Amino acid sequence: MAFKGFLQKAKEAVPLAAEEAEKRVQEVRERLDQDKDGKPDVVEKALEEAKKALEEAKARLAELDQDQDGIPHRLKALSESAKKAAETAKAKAEEAARLLRERLGKDA
């Protein structure tokens, strides 16, 4: 008989526990969604900040890449300077090699 009484109390407690849990879930939802739009405010704020950061990054890229060819101008200018320096160094090395060959050819 004691088991039947325990079973009856458990049957009565389950709906009450479920109801209490549902109330707590609703309270948490309300605390997370102060503006009552169905979306947790912290998630909305994070999305807004991400969108803002993306727009700022796009604006900065547009500022750096004025002709919109996908290469920032400063990088392009640096690349062109490095290419010119390499070409100049190659030309000087070739000239030095030519002079060395001439000198070795005269001494031999």
C-alpha positions as semicolon CSV with decimal commas, in nm:
position;residue;x (nm);y (nm);z (nm)
1;M;0,000;0,000;0,000
2;A;0,285;0,237;0,075
3;F;0,406;0,196;-0,282
4;K;0,062;0,297;-0,419
5;G;0,066;0,607;-0,201
6;F;0,417;0,696;-0,323
7;L;0,309;0,638;-0,684
8;Q;0,004;0,862;-0,635
9;K;0,217;1,141;-0,487
10;A;0,461;1,111;-0,778
11;K;0,175;1,134;-1,029
12;E;0,056;1,452;-0,857
13;A;0,407;1,600;-0,831
14;V;0,502;1,556;-1,200
15;P;0,249;1,805;-1,341
16;L;0,332;2,053;-1,066
17;A;0,705;2,020;-1,136
18;A;0,646;2,061;-1,509
19;E;0,434;2,369;-1,446
20;E;0,702;2,518;-1,219
21;A;0,972;2,445;-1,476
22;E;0,765;2,612;-1,749
23;K;0,722;2,921;-1,530
24;R;1,096;2,943;-1,471
25;V;1,170;2,902;-1,841
26;Q;0,924;3,181;-1,918
27;E;1,087;3,406;-1,656
28;V;1,430;3,346;-1,808
29;R;1,295;3,420;-2,157
30;E;1,144;3,745;-2,033
31;R;1,471;3,850;-1,868
32;L;1,666;3,774;-2,185
33;D;1,417;3,948;-2,414
34;Q;1,345;4,285;-2,252
35;D;1,211;4,439;-2,573
36;K;0,963;4,149;-2,620
37;D;1,044;4,086;-2,987
38;G;1,103;3,713;-2,946
39;K;1,482;3,734;-2,980
40;P;1,720;3,740;-2,684
41;D;1,860;4,092;-2,650
42;V;2,219;3,972;-2,608
43;V;2,199;3,787;-2,941
44;E;2,053;4,093;-3,112
45;K;2,329;4,312;-2,970
46;A;2,599;4,069;-3,084
47;L;2,451;4,061;-3,436
48;E;2,435;4,441;-3,449
49;E;2,799;4,468;-3,339
50;A;2,905;4,210;-3,597
51;K;2,719;4,398;-3,872
52;K;2,879;4,725;-3,762
53;A;3,228;4,568;-3,763
54;L;3,166;4,425;-4,110
55;E;3,056;4,763;-4,244
56;E;3,362;4,930;-4,090
57;A;3,590;4,668;-4,245
58;K;3,425;4,716;-4,586
59;A;3,465;5,093;-4,558
60;R;3,830;5,060;-4,459
61;L;3,898;4,824;-4,750
62;A;3,727;5,062;-4,990
63;E;3,943;5,343;-4,851
64;L;4,260;5,139;-4,905
65;D;4,157;5,009;-5,249
66;Q;4,031;5,317;-5,427
67;D;4,030;5,167;-5,777
68;Q;3,859;4,854;-5,641
69;D;4,092;4,609;-5,811
70;G;4,124;4,398;-5,497
71;I;4,473;4,524;-5,408
72;P;4,513;4,804;-5,153
73;H;4,702;5,101;-5,302
74;R;4,976;5,102;-5,040
75;L;5,046;4,737;-5,104
76;K;5,043;4,794;-5,479
77;A;5,287;5,086;-5,446
78;L;5,513;4,882;-5,220
79;S;5,504;4,593;-5,464
80;E;5,593;4,820;-5,754
81;S;5,880;4,974;-5,556
82;A;6,013;4,629;-5,467
83;K;5,989;4,523;-5,832
84;K;6,183;4,831;-5,946
85;A;6,445;4,775;-5,677
86;A;6,482;4,413;-5,786
87;E;6,518;4,516;-6,149
88;T;6,780;4,776;-6,056
89;A;6,971;4,523;-5,845
90;K;6,961;4,272;-6,130
91;A;7,090;4,530;-6,376
92;K;7,375;4,627;-6,141
93;A;7,464;4,263;-6,082
94;E;7,471;4,200;-6,456
95;E;7,690;4,507;-6,506
96;A;7,926;4,394;-6,227
97;A;7,946;4,047;-6,381
98;R;8,021;4,195;-6,724
99;L;8,295;4,417;-6,582
100;L;8,442;4,122;-6,392
101;R;8,444;3,908;-6,708
102;E;8,616;4,190;-6,900
103;R;8,876;4,235;-6,628
104;L;8,942;3,861;-6,602
105;G;8,960;3,839;-6,977
106;K;9,228;4,115;-6,995
107;D;9,436;3,970;-6,713
108;A;9,442;3,620;-6,856
